[in-house]
């Protein structure tokens, strides 16, 4: 039976940042690939008080283009999809491990 698991903090923080700064899934994925710290977004997204700064989405797009040479990631996934895929992979691994242990025990007896 698969139990409904809570999203871990390392993913939840990105979901909260996406909602707080009105970013798209693509912007969040770009920021993660760039290695940006979601806790520091408040300093970067300060274009109202500091007008010379670019808006956060434009800033992320600019840095991503500079680093990777393309506008957007090839395959955009939401944080929820990434978490579900990791959970599914973990569950499959657990099942394989149990099957492997079951065959080893029957061989030894």
C-alpha positions as CSV (number, residue, x, y, z in Angstrom):
1,X,0.0,0.0,0.0
2,X,1.4,3.4,-1.0
3,X,0.9,6.0,1.7
4,X,0.4,9.7,0.9
5,X,3.7,11.3,1.9
6,X,4.4,14.9,2.8
7,X,6.6,16.9,0.4
8,X,10.1,17.3,2.0
9,X,11.3,20.7,2.9
10,X,13.9,20.8,0.2
11,X,11.1,20.7,-2.4
12,X,8.5,22.6,-0.4
13,X,10.8,25.6,-0.2
14,X,10.8,25.9,-4.0
15,X,7.0,25.5,-4.1
16,X,6.7,28.3,-1.6
17,X,9.1,30.6,-3.6
18,X,7.2,29.9,-6.8
19,X,3.9,31.1,-5.1
20,X,5.4,34.0,-3.3
21,X,7.3,35.5,-6.2
22,X,4.7,34.5,-8.9
23,X,7.3,32.4,-10.9
24,X,6.5,29.7,-13.4
25,X,7.7,26.1,-13.2
26,X,10.3,26.9,-15.9
27,X,11.7,29.8,-13.8
28,X,12.0,27.5,-10.7
29,X,13.7,24.8,-12.7
30,X,16.1,27.3,-14.2
31,X,16.9,28.7,-10.8
32,X,17.5,25.2,-9.4
33,X,19.8,24.3,-12.4
34,X,21.7,27.5,-11.7
35,X,22.2,26.6,-8.1
36,X,20.4,29.6,-6.7
37,X,19.4,29.7,-3.0
38,X,15.6,30.1,-2.7
39,X,16.1,31.8,0.7
40,X,18.0,34.7,-0.9
41,X,15.3,35.5,-3.5
42,X,14.0,38.4,-1.4
43,X,17.3,40.2,-1.9
44,X,17.2,39.6,-5.7
45,X,13.5,40.4,-6.1
46,X,13.7,43.9,-4.8
47,X,13.1,45.9,-8.1
48,X,10.5,48.2,-6.5
49,X,12.9,49.7,-4.0
50,X,16.0,49.4,-6.2
51,X,14.8,50.3,-9.7
52,X,18.1,49.3,-11.4
53,X,17.4,45.7,-10.7
54,X,15.6,43.5,-13.2
55,X,12.5,41.7,-12.1
56,X,13.2,38.2,-10.7
57,X,11.9,36.2,-13.7
58,X,13.8,38.3,-16.2
59,X,17.0,38.1,-14.0
60,X,16.7,34.3,-13.9
61,X,16.2,34.0,-17.6
62,X,19.2,36.3,-18.3
63,X,21.5,34.3,-16.1
64,X,20.3,31.0,-17.5
65,X,20.9,32.2,-21.1
66,X,24.4,33.4,-20.1
67,X,25.3,30.1,-18.4
68,X,23.6,27.5,-20.7
69,X,23.2,29.4,-24.0
70,X,19.5,28.6,-24.3
71,X,16.3,30.4,-23.3
72,X,14.6,27.7,-21.3
73,X,15.2,24.1,-20.1
74,X,14.4,21.4,-22.7
75,X,12.0,19.5,-20.4
76,X,10.2,21.6,-17.8
77,X,8.8,19.7,-14.8
78,X,7.1,21.1,-11.7
79,X,8.4,20.4,-8.3
80,X,5.5,18.2,-7.6
81,X,6.2,16.0,-10.6
82,X,9.9,15.8,-9.6
83,X,8.9,14.7,-6.1
84,X,6.4,12.1,-7.4
85,X,9.0,10.7,-9.8
86,X,11.6,10.4,-7.0
87,X,9.0,8.7,-4.7
88,X,8.1,6.3,-7.5
89,X,11.7,5.4,-8.1
90,X,12.3,4.9,-4.4
91,X,9.3,2.6,-4.2
92,X,10.4,0.5,-7.1
93,X,13.9,0.3,-5.6
94,X,12.4,-1.0,-2.3
95,X,10.4,-3.6,-4.2
96,X,13.4,-4.8,-6.1
97,X,15.4,-5.0,-2.9
98,X,12.7,-7.1,-1.2
99,X,12.5,-9.4,-4.2
100,X,16.3,-9.8,-4.2
101,X,16.3,-10.5,-0.5
102,X,13.6,-13.1,-0.8
103,X,15.5,-15.0,-3.5
104,X,18.7,-14.9,-1.4
105,X,17.0,-16.3,1.7
106,X,15.4,-19.2,-0.3
107,X,18.8,-20.1,-1.7
108,X,20.6,-20.3,1.7
109,X,18.0,-22.5,3.3
